[in-house]
Amino acid sequence: MSNEVKLTIELPTGIFLEKNVPAVVLPAVRAPIEILPDRAPSVFVLDYGVVQVTGRGMDTKEKYFIYSGMADVAENHCKVMTQEVVAASAVNVNTAK
């Protein structure tokens, strides 16, 4: 039993982010999906929205805006494939427009 999930966010040009996290919330098409360690293998279609990295107390630590994509979850590895991603800390009025 593991206590972390390896999160990888990939763009067509390469890897944007790769790190071990306690949990991650994905913007799936029908509803947000929380990925915890030891989750059953799954594939999700993602909508545009926020990928949230959560801490041990399930508080949000990091946020990334994505423009749709797919997620593949297996063996404590959550791979998010998207066309575009922006760290929430990099968003300002100009980038939002």
HELIX and SHEET records of a PDB file:
HELIX    1   1 ALA A   88  ALA A   90  5                                   3    
HELIX    2   2 VAL A   93  ALA A   96  1                                   4    
SHEET    1   A 5 GLY A  14  VAL A  21  0                                        
SHEET    2   A 5 VAL A   5  LEU A  11 -1                                        
SHEET    3   A 5 HIS A  77  MET A  81  1                                        
SHEET    4   A 5 GLY A  69  ALA A  74 -1                                        
SHEET    5   A 5 SER A  42  LEU A  46 -1                                        
SHEET    1   B 5 ILE A  33  ILE A  35  0                                        
SHEET    2   B 5 ALA A  23  LEU A  26 -1                                        
SHEET    3   B 5 GLY A  49  THR A  54 -1                                        
SHEET    4   B 5 THR A  60  ILE A  66 -1                                        
SHEET    5   B 5 VAL A  85  ALA A  87 -1                                        
END                                                                             
